[in-house]
Structure formats: structure tokens, C-alpha cells
Amino acid sequence: MPLTPRLISALLALSSWLATADDSVPWYTAMKRDATIVHAFDTRTFYCGCRFFDRRINAAACGYEIRKQPERGRRMEWEHVMPAWQLGHQRACWRDGKRKGCERNDPEYLRMATDLHNLVPSVGELNGDRSNFPFGNIRGERRVYGACDFEVDFKARKAEPPAHRQGDIARIYFYMRDRYGLLLGRSQTYLLTQWAAQDPVDQWERVRNQRIARIQGNANCYVGGCIPGN
């Protein structure tokens, strides 16, 4: 469904249910509101495909098995695909005050942290388990989240997403690298390039990209709508 100005206004009104204690932070409130608009007609979590309403997830309906955190296993959270640690750990604000310090004192960090292209709805437990681990391939495919094909190797500090999201993740990483001058290692770049080729852009990625461009004012060139480097 196209996001017309009238529809955007209606969705802004409907998104009032997002109000939480975090609403005392205006940029966070705006981020959640806009992310909700982007996903208004596709209320499924990014990795597991679990439907959510008012941030609540029916884990049993999508076959998700809670590993350890019952409350977060039933809650949708907005996850940074490229984690906040990777966005900020090399910045002076992070050295002075970690994530909170960057949120308070670094406008460029806030631009990165609130970029809608890097935000996806996730099962809260997965968001917590993944932490700031990089993505990669995990041998053995030990699955502990039921039907959700997502693995976390806590010892190796690595997470492996389902194959049908690997290309999406690669294109998000490349976008963030180019837009904000972030560094990706050689092995990470090689892996993401493989993932992008194996999992090409799908229709939902295009729709999501168009919606974000309407709200945020710029597209992810690796999905479409612009020429990389311009």
C-alpha cells in the first residue's frame, strides 16, 4: 500500500500507542513512531516472521521457543542491524560515556542510531542474545529458538541470521558504511558480499526502502532508488 501524505498523517495519529517511559527522550519517541509507520502493513519480526501488535508477540503462533527470557521473548523491540556498539565505539563520546554519552553529546551518532534503514522489528530475546555480536556463519546450526532459524554462539560472540535475511543485512551494512564512513573489515565485507549475491533484493525490501525514503528523505542505494556513491 503506498504511503500517501494523508495516510502518513493517519498513521502518525495511530502510533500514539507507542508511548512508554522512553517518551521523555524526544528523538527516541520519533524514531519508534517512524519505524512503526514503515512497518504498519507488515507487522512481522525481521528474523522470525512473528506477528506483533502493540509490541506484543504471540511466540507460540510463529513457533518461536523462548530460550531464557520469557518477557523479552514475547515482546517486539527495535533492533539496530549494525549494532549501536559498532556505530559508536570509536567515537570520543563512547569513550567518555558509552552509548548514553553518545546519545547525549554526539549529533552524528544520533543520526546513525535513528537511521530507519538500520532499524528492524525483532523478538526482544533475540535482540538481547545477539547483543553487539557481528553476523557470521555458525557451524553446526544448533537451533534453540524453535522454528526461528537464528543461531547465537555466545562463546565465539557471533550470530547467524536466516538465509532469507542475509542479503537484507548485507545491504544495510553497506548502506551504513557508505553513508557514515564506517569501517568494515575485509573478512566481514567478503562475507556480506556473498550474502548479498545469494539473497537478492525482494519485493518487501523495495517497499520498505521506498517508505523510509518518503519519511527520512534518502534511499538505500543497494536496494534501489539511487546510484551508489551519489
Summary of the structure (lengths in Angstrom):
residues: 230
radius of gyration: 17.2
end to end distance: 28.1
largest distance: 49.4
contacts: 678
relative contact order: 0.13
helix: 52%
strand: 11%
